[in-house]
Amino acid sequence: MNLTSIQWTDVTWNPVRGCSRVSPGCEHCYAETMAARFSDHGMWGHGFAERTEHGGRWTRLVEPVPTKLEEPLRLRKPHRIFVNSTSDLFHESVPNEYIASVFGVMAACPQHVFQILTKRAERMALWFAWVGRGAEPFSLHSRGWRICAVNRSAAIRSGVQWPSSRQGVLVESWPLPNVWIGVSVEDQRRADERIPHLLGVPAAVRFLSIEPLLEAVDLGAFLGAGISWVIVGGESGHGARPFDVAWARSIIAQCREAKVACFVKQLGAQPVTSTPEHPRDAPLVVDHDGDYGRFDLRDRKGGDPSEWPKDLRVREMPGGEP
């Protein structure tokens, strides 16, 4: 597991390796770039990504990494854990049984909060339906892990190989109280496609990661129907697309109206404003036609709130958590 600079979590846990592009939000994927950078023989990205004349590209190879399943058990102090920061737990190449094993480990670690984020909302819904139908018991033959879905109410029993015993954990309640589930949303089409699937699955906390935000998004009635948290941010890295701060202001206003926690993560590498009226408490460079203003920020990811207009400095967690 790795410490991370992602502001809304503590560490990352990647029990799956590899991914593939699925929508416009994947175009400048940082995980794809990093995997390609470390794709030489013997490195973690070997076989999963490659360097091309157009930059890093996934090879579309996706594999479970069972040897990493036990990692959360080693953390005794409570952490927020981002699950699969460089992949997608609900990728179509990940077997149902392996996804269940990840949930079993999360059930065995109630001291942590696990944050799962996916672009594959339909597969996520299908997996929950599979568990809810009372999937037959199964085993993963790796380091002694066994996870079973035991009945139609989707309780999960985790027979985990603990460091000092083989005692299992029976979880009576569903959804797991320490698991947050979210979908990525980059534009209106993806919001309309993915959020209904999220609202249909059991989760202690449902959230949206609207990053990179590529256009104005109207969340409509979604926020009042079971969404507890919204993360919003612009795109960073080479070739980053513009991020109009008016879009972020709209998301903040929608969240306030619905009493939903909002977290502005970053303004990205190309923050602009399309409105003639703009706050004067952040550096702004107006283009020669006067069509927009470009924020002149020192942080190349636009991640330093002290450089932002004051009304964008919103960093709330669900349930009022610090």
C-alpha positions in Angstrom: 0.0 0.0 0.0 1.2 3.5 -0.7 0.8 6.9 0.9 -0.8 9.3 -1.6 -1.1 13.0 -2.3 -4.8 12.6 -3.2 -6.4 15.0 -0.7 -9.5 13.0 0.1 -7.8 9.8 1.1 -4.8 8.5 3.1 -3.4 5.5 1.2 -4.0 3.5 -2.0 -4.6 -0.2 -2.3 -4.3 -1.9 -5.7 -5.4 -5.6 -5.6 -6.0 -5.3 -9.4 -3.5 -4.3 -12.1 -4.1 -2.9 -15.5 -7.0 -1.1 -17.1 -8.4 0.1 -20.4 -10.1 3.3 -21.7 -13.8 3.5 -21.5 -14.9 7.2 -22.0 -13.5 10.7 -22.6 -12.4 11.1 -19.0 -9.7 8.4 -19.7 -8.0 10.5 -22.3 -5.2 11.8 -20.1 -5.3 9.1 -17.4 -2.4 9.6 -14.9 -2.4 5.8 -14.1 -2.0 4.9 -17.7 0.9 7.4 -18.0 2.6 6.0 -14.8 2.1 2.4 -15.8 3.8 3.1 -19.2 6.6 4.9 -17.5 7.3 1.8 -15.4 6.6 -0.7 -18.1 10.2 -2.0 -18.6 10.8 -5.7 -17.8 10.6 -6.3 -14.0 8.6 -3.1 -13.3 5.0 -3.1 -12.0 3.6 -1.8 -15.3 5.3 -4.4 -17.5 2.7 -6.0 -19.8 -0.1 -3.7 -18.7 0.9 -0.5 -20.5 3.4 0.5 -23.1 5.0 3.7 -24.5 3.8 4.9 -27.9 4.3 7.9 -30.0 1.0 9.2 -28.6 2.1 8.7 -25.0 1.3 5.9 -22.6 -1.3 3.4 -23.5 -2.9 0.5 -21.7 -2.4 -2.9 -23.4 -5.9 -3.9 -22.1 -4.4 -6.7 -19.9 -6.1 -6.7 -16.5 -5.3 -9.2 -13.8 -6.1 -9.7 -10.1 -3.1 -9.5 -7.7 -4.1 -11.9 -4.9 -0.8 -11.4 -3.1 -1.9 -7.8 -2.3 -5.2 -8.8 -0.7 -3.8 -9.0 2.8 -2.3 -5.5 2.8 -5.1 -3.7 4.7 -4.8 -6.3 7.5 -1.4 -4.9 8.3 -2.7 -1.4 9.0 -3.9 -1.3 12.6 -4.5 2.5 12.8 -7.6 3.5 10.9 -7.1 4.8 7.4 -9.1 6.0 4.5 -8.1 3.6 1.7 -8.7 4.3 -2.0 -9.3 1.0 -3.7 -7.6 0.5 -7.1 -6.3 4.0 -7.7 -4.6 2.7 -10.8 -7.2 0.3 -12.1 -11.0 -0.4 -11.8 -12.3 -3.0 -9.4 -15.4 -3.5 -11.6 -13.4 -3.9 -14.9 -15.1 -6.5 -17.1 -11.9 -8.7 -16.9 -12.1 -9.0 -13.1 -14.0 -12.2 -12.0 -17.0 -11.8 -9.8 -15.3 -14.1 -7.2 -12.3 -11.9 -7.0 -14.3 -8.8 -6.5 -16.1 -10.6 -3.7 -12.7 -11.4 -2.1 -11.9 -7.7 -2.0 -15.2 -7.0 -0.3 -14.4 -9.8 2.2 -11.1 -8.2 3.1 -12.9 -4.9 3.6 -15.4 -6.7 5.8 -12.5 -8.0 7.9 -11.1 -4.5 8.4 -13.8 -2.5 10.0 -11.3 0.0 11.4 -10.7 1.4 7.9 -12.9 3.3 5.4 -12.6 1.9 1.9 -13.4 4.2 -1.1 -14.2 2.4 -4.3 -14.5 4.5 -7.5 -15.5 3.1 -10.9 -16.3 4.2 -14.4 -18.0 0.8 -15.0 -21.2 1.5 -13.2 -23.2 -1.1 -15.2 -20.8 -3.9 -14.3 -20.9 -2.7 -10.7 -24.7 -3.1 -10.6 -24.4 -6.5 -12.2 -21.9 -7.6 -9.6 -24.2 -6.6 -6.7 -27.1 -8.4 -8.4 -24.9 -11.5 -8.6 -24.2 -11.4 -4.9 -27.8 -10.6 -4.1 -28.9 -13.8 -5.9 -27.1 -15.8 -3.3 -23.9 -16.8 -5.1 -22.7 -20.2 -4.3 -19.7 -20.4 -1.8 -16.4 -20.4 -3.5 -12.7 -20.3 -2.7 -9.7 -18.3 -3.8 -6.7 -20.6 -3.7 -4.1 -18.0 -2.8 -2.5 -17.6 0.6 -5.5 -19.3 2.2 -8.1 -16.6 1.3 -11.7 -17.8 1.3 -14.7 -15.5 0.8 -18.3 -16.6 0.7 -21.6 -14.9 -0.2 -24.0 -16.8 2.0 -27.6 -15.7 1.4 -30.0 -13.6 -0.6 -29.7 -10.7 1.7 -26.1 -10.5 0.5 -24.4 -10.9 3.8 -20.7 -11.7 3.2 -18.7 -14.1 5.4 -14.9 -13.6 5.2 -12.8 -16.7 6.2 -9.6 -14.7 6.4 -6.1 -16.1 7.2 -5.2 -13.7 10.0 -1.6 -13.4 11.1 -2.3 -15.3 14.3 -5.4 -17.3 13.6 -7.9 -18.5 11.0 -10.9 -17.0 12.7 -13.5 -15.8 10.2 -15.7 -12.7 10.3 -19.5 -12.9 9.8 -21.0 -9.6 8.6 -24.7 -9.5 9.5 -25.4 -6.1 7.9 -25.4 -5.0 4.3 -24.1 -2.7 3.0 -20.8 -2.8 4.7 -20.7 0.3 6.9 -17.1 1.1 6.1 -17.3 0.9 2.3 -18.0 4.0 0.2 -18.9 3.5 -3.5 -18.7 6.1 -6.2 -18.7 6.6 -9.9 -16.6 8.9 -12.1 -18.5 11.6 -14.0 -16.8 13.8 -16.6 -19.8 15.2 -18.6 -23.6 15.2 -18.7 -23.8 12.0 -20.7 -21.7 10.0 -18.2 -23.7 11.5 -15.3 -27.0 10.3 -16.9 -25.6 6.9 -17.6 -23.7 6.1 -14.5 -25.4 7.7 -11.5 -28.7 5.7 -11.8 -26.6 2.5 -11.5 -24.9 3.9 -8.4 -28.2 4.8 -6.8 -29.4 1.2 -7.3 -26.6 -0.5 -5.4 -26.4 -0.8 -1.6 -23.7 1.4 -0.1 -23.1 3.2 3.2 -21.9 6.2 1.3 -22.5 6.9 -2.4 -20.3 9.6 -4.0 -19.4 11.1 -7.3 -16.0 12.0 -8.6 -16.6 14.7 -11.2 -13.0 14.9 -12.3 -11.9 15.8 -14.8 -14.9 17.9 -15.3 -15.1 18.6 -19.1 -18.4 20.6 -19.3 -21.2 22.0 -17.2 -23.1 19.2 -15.5 -26.6 19.4 -14.1 -27.0 16.8 -11.3 -30.7 17.4 -11.2 -32.6 15.1 -8.9 -29.6 12.8 -8.3 -28.3 14.7 -5.3 -31.5 14.3 -3.4 -31.8 10.6 -4.1 -28.9 9.1 -2.1 -25.7 10.8 -3.0 -23.7 11.9 0.1 -20.6 13.4 -1.4 -19.3 15.1 -4.6 -15.7 15.6 -5.5 -15.0 18.1 -8.4 -11.7 18.9 -10.1 -10.0 20.0 -13.3 -7.6 17.9 -15.4 -3.8 18.1 -14.9 -0.8 16.8 -16.8 0.3 17.2 -20.4 -2.5 18.3 -22.8 -4.9 19.1 -19.9 -8.3 20.3 -21.2 -9.7 23.7 -19.9 -11.6 23.7 -16.7 -14.1 26.6 -16.4 -14.5 27.5 -12.8 -18.1 28.4 -13.5 -18.7 24.7 -13.8 -17.3 24.1 -10.3 -19.3 27.0 -8.9 -22.5 25.4 -10.3 -21.6 22.0 -8.7 -20.9 23.7 -5.3 -24.3 25.5 -5.6 -26.1 22.3 -6.5 -24.6 20.5 -3.5 -25.5 23.3 -1.1 -29.0 23.3 -2.3 -29.3 19.5 -1.7 -27.2 19.7 1.5 -24.6 17.3 0.1 -20.9 17.6 1.0 -18.7 19.0 -1.7 -14.9 18.7 -2.1 -13.1 20.8 -4.7 -9.9 18.8 -5.2 -8.0 20.9 -7.8 -8.5 23.5 -10.6 -6.3 21.5 -12.9 -3.6 22.7 -15.3 -5.9 24.9 -17.4 -8.4 26.7 -15.1 -10.3 29.5 -16.9 -13.3 31.7 -16.3 -15.8 32.4 -19.1 -17.6 35.1 -17.1 -16.8 38.8 -17.4 -17.4 39.2 -13.6 -14.8 37.3 -11.7 -13.4 37.5 -8.2 -10.3 39.7 -7.9 -8.7 37.6 -5.2 -6.8 35.3 -7.6 -4.3 36.0 -10.3 -6.0 36.2 -13.7 -4.7 36.7 -17.2 -7.2 37.9 -19.8 -6.8 36.7 -23.4 -6.4 39.2 -26.2 -10.0 38.9 -27.4 -11.4 39.3 -23.8 -13.3 36.0 -24.2 -12.0 34.4 -21.1 -9.6 34.8 -18.2 -6.9 32.2 -17.4 -5.9 31.8 -13.8 -2.1 32.1 -13.4 -1.3 29.6 -10.7 2.0 28.4 -9.4 0.8 24.9 -8.6 0.9 23.1 -11.9 -2.1 20.9 -10.9 -4.1 23.9 -9.5 -4.1 22.0 -6.2 -3.3 24.9 -3.8 -6.5 26.4 -2.4 -4.7 29.5 -1.2 -4.3 30.4 -4.9 -8.0 30.0 -5.7 -10.9 32.5 -5.5 -12.3 32.2 -2.0 -15.6 30.8 -3.0 -14.0 27.8 -4.5 -12.1 26.8 -1.3 -14.6 24.1 -0.4 -13.4 20.8 1.1 -16.1 19.0 2.9 -16.3 15.3 3.7 -19.5 13.2 4.1 -21.1 13.1 7.5 -19.1 16.1 8.6 -15.9 14.1 8.9 -12.7 16.1 9.1 
